[in-house]
């Protein structure tokens, strides 16, 4: 690619024209830009699957006679546990990659791309603060217990505030991230997984569905060893969030790799 290249949104293309990104994404798998992203996602899948297998072997089958009041599932998937440590690392890397993309496009005078990645950076910084510090739970605790506010309304509002910058970025500049074939499927996968995790978390206390669904899954797969609510809130939800963080990191990393390969 020539040094004179300037990113331009392809205004004349219709939305249907972008359906070719599936083919371009898989074609691009042979390029070096995917190396780090594939390694990150593969490592994440191994971590999640290994954790689930370990829960079955240690907590259900008790193969080594290891006993804990909370269970191995609690130690690995709890808030502030090993799974969340890895997730925080991915979120921090995504902040760095997105900020680098913002700086690159800003320096080149590419306003739409710089605004997009700037807004993405803001949302991921807020996500990292929320996930590592849990201000959402602390705010909800006081407003629910002392003022009687609705937990659903509080947590829903906070999620909207966290995601507002990135929502605006996609509504206004949705074509920007699709310019890189290497990032397209990662982008959609990460957005879908975060949507599932966020919506599930917000509605977890509605009609006891976390308890009911979790109990059914626990009875079916884990002989009821893991309490239903915590199976959903920790073992499953944290795994989904980790996969979402990994694929989102791959989106920003893939874009950075594309720039490095073509401009430096």
C-alpha positions in Angstrom: 0.0 0.0 0.0 1.3 3.4 -0.9 2.3 6.0 1.7 -0.1 8.4 0.2 -3.0 6.3 1.2 -5.7 8.2 3.1 -8.6 6.4 4.7 -11.9 7.3 3.1 -15.4 6.0 4.0 -16.8 4.5 0.9 -20.1 6.4 0.8 -21.3 5.0 -2.5 -21.3 1.4 -1.2 -24.6 0.2 0.1 -24.9 -1.8 3.3 -25.4 -5.0 1.3 -22.0 -4.5 -0.3 -20.4 -5.1 3.1 -21.7 -8.6 3.2 -18.5 -9.6 1.4 -16.6 -9.0 4.6 -17.2 -12.7 5.5 -15.2 -13.8 2.5 -12.6 -11.2 2.9 -12.1 -12.0 6.5 -11.5 -15.7 6.0 -9.3 -14.9 3.0 -7.2 -12.6 5.2 -6.6 -15.4 7.7 -3.4 -16.2 5.9 -2.0 -12.8 6.7 0.4 -12.0 9.6 -2.2 -9.5 11.0 -4.2 -12.4 12.4 -1.3 -14.1 14.3 -1.7 -12.3 17.6 -5.5 -12.3 17.5 -5.8 -16.0 16.8 -3.3 -16.7 19.6 -5.3 -14.6 22.1 -8.7 -16.2 21.2 -7.2 -19.7 21.2 -5.6 -19.1 24.6 -8.9 -17.7 25.9 -10.9 -20.8 24.7 -8.3 -23.1 26.3 -8.6 -21.1 29.6 -12.4 -21.3 29.6 -12.7 -24.9 28.6 -10.0 -25.9 31.1 -11.8 -24.1 33.8 -15.1 -25.9 33.0 -13.4 -29.3 32.8 -11.6 -28.7 36.1 -14.9 -27.8 37.8 -16.4 -31.1 36.6 -13.3 -33.1 37.7 -12.7 -31.4 41.1 -16.1 -30.3 42.2 -18.3 -33.0 40.7 -16.1 -36.1 40.5 -13.7 -35.0 43.3 -10.9 -36.9 41.7 -8.1 -35.7 44.0 -10.2 -35.4 47.2 -9.7 -31.6 47.2 -12.4 -30.0 49.3 -13.4 -26.3 49.6 -16.4 -24.8 51.2 -16.9 -22.6 48.1 -15.7 -25.1 45.5 -13.2 -24.7 42.8 -15.8 -23.0 40.6 -15.9 -20.1 43.0 -12.1 -19.7 43.3 -11.6 -19.4 39.6 -14.7 -17.6 38.3 -15.5 -15.3 41.2 -15.3 -11.5 41.1 -11.7 -10.5 41.2 -10.6 -14.1 40.5 -8.2 -15.5 37.9 -10.7 -15.3 35.0 -11.3 -11.6 35.7 -7.6 -11.0 36.0 -7.2 -12.1 32.4 -10.2 -10.1 31.3 -8.8 -6.9 32.8 -5.6 -7.5 30.8 -7.5 -7.8 27.6 -9.6 -4.7 28.3 -6.4 -2.7 29.1 -4.8 -3.9 25.9 -7.9 -2.9 23.9 -7.8 0.6 25.5 -4.1 0.9 24.4 -4.7 -0.4 20.9 -7.8 1.8 20.4 -5.9 4.9 21.7 -3.1 4.1 19.3 -5.6 3.9 16.4 -7.1 7.2 17.5 -3.7 8.9 17.5 -2.7 7.4 14.1 -5.8 8.7 12.3 -5.8 12.0 14.2 -2.2 12.7 13.1 -3.2 12.0 9.5 -6.2 14.3 9.7 -8.7 11.5 9.2 -11.5 12.9 11.4 -14.1 10.1 11.2 -11.7 7.3 11.9 -10.1 9.2 14.8 -13.4 10.1 16.4 -14.6 6.5 16.1 -11.5 5.0 17.8 -11.5 7.8 20.4 -15.1 7.0 21.4 -14.2 3.3 21.5 -11.3 4.0 23.8 -13.6 6.0 26.2 -16.1 3.1 26.4 -13.4 0.5 27.0 -11.8 2.6 29.7 -15.2 2.9 31.4 -15.6 -0.9 31.0 -12.3 -1.6 32.6 -13.1 0.7 35.6 -16.5 -0.9 36.0 -15.2 -4.5 35.8 -12.2 -4.0 38.0 -13.8 -1.7 40.6 -17.4 -2.8 40.5 -18.8 0.7 41.0 -22.1 -0.5 39.5 -22.7 -2.9 42.3 -21.8 -0.4 45.0 -24.0 2.4 43.5 -26.9 -0.1 43.1 -26.5 -1.3 46.7 -26.9 2.2 48.2 -29.7 3.4 45.9 -31.7 0.2 46.2 -31.3 -0.3 50.0 -31.5 3.4 51.1 -33.6 5.1 48.5 -35.6 2.1 47.3 -34.8 2.6 43.6 -35.1 -0.2 41.1 -32.0 -2.2 40.6 -33.0 -2.9 37.0 -33.3 0.8 36.3 -30.0 1.6 38.0 -27.9 -1.1 36.4 -29.5 -0.5 33.0 -28.8 3.2 33.2 -25.2 2.6 34.1 -24.7 0.1 31.3 -26.1 2.7 28.9 -23.7 5.3 30.1 -20.8 3.0 29.8 -21.7 1.9 26.3 -23.0 5.3 25.1 -19.7 6.4 23.5 -19.2 3.2 21.5 -22.9 3.1 20.5 -22.6 6.7 19.1 -19.4 5.6 17.3 -21.1 2.7 15.5 -24.3 4.6 14.7 -22.4 7.5 13.2 -19.2 5.9 11.8 -20.1 2.2 11.4 -18.1 1.9 8.2 -14.8 2.8 9.9 -14.0 -0.6 11.5 -15.1 -2.6 8.5 -12.3 -1.0 6.4 -10.0 -3.7 7.9 -10.8 -7.2 6.6 -8.8 -8.7 9.5 -11.1 -7.2 12.2 -14.7 -7.6 10.9 -15.7 -11.0 12.3 -13.9 -10.3 15.6 -15.9 -7.0 15.9 -19.3 -8.6 15.4 -18.5 -11.5 17.7 -17.3 -9.2 20.5 -20.3 -7.0 20.2 -22.7 -10.0 20.3 -21.0 -11.5 23.3 -20.9 -8.3 25.2 -24.6 -7.8 24.4 -25.4 -11.2 25.8 -23.4 -10.7 28.9 -24.7 -7.2 29.6 -28.4 -8.0 29.0 -28.1 -11.2 31.1 -26.5 -9.3 34.0 -29.1 -6.5 34.0 -32.0 -8.9 34.1 -30.5 -11.6 36.4 -32.9 -10.8 39.3 -36.0 -10.7 37.1 -38.4 -13.5 37.8 -35.6 -15.6 39.3 -34.6 -16.7 35.9 -30.9 -17.0 36.8 -31.9 -19.3 39.7 -34.3 -21.4 37.6 -32.2 -21.7 34.5 -28.9 -22.1 36.5 -30.4 -24.9 38.6 -31.6 -26.8 35.5 -28.1 -26.6 33.9 -26.4 -27.5 37.2 -28.6 -30.5 37.7 -28.1 -31.6 34.1 -24.3 -31.2 33.8 -22.9 -30.8 37.3 -25.1 -33.0 39.5 -26.3 -29.8 41.2 -22.9 -29.1 42.8 -22.8 -25.5 41.7 -25.7 -23.3 42.9 -27.8 -22.2 39.9 -27.5 -18.5 40.4 -23.7 -18.6 40.7 -23.4 -21.0 37.8 -25.0 -18.3 35.7 -23.5 -15.2 37.3 -19.9 -16.6 37.7 -19.2 -19.7 35.7 -21.1 -18.8 32.5 -21.3 -15.0 32.5 -17.6 -14.4 33.4 -16.6 -16.9 30.7 -18.7 -15.0 28.1 -17.3 -11.7 29.2 -13.7 -13.1 28.9 -14.4 -14.3 25.4 -16.0 -10.9 24.5 -12.9 -9.1 25.9 -10.6 -11.4 23.9 -12.5 -10.9 20.6 -12.8 -7.1 21.1 -9.1 -6.9 21.8 -8.5 -8.8 18.5 -10.6 -6.1 16.7 -8.3 -3.2 17.8 -5.2 -5.3 17.6 -6.0 -6.5 14.1 -6.5 -2.9 13.0 -3.2 -1.9 14.5 -1.4 -4.8 12.9 -2.9 -3.8 9.5 -1.5 -0.3 10.0 1.9 -1.5 11.1 2.2 -3.9 8.1 1.2 -1.3 5.6 2.5 2.0 6.9 5.7 1.3 8.9 
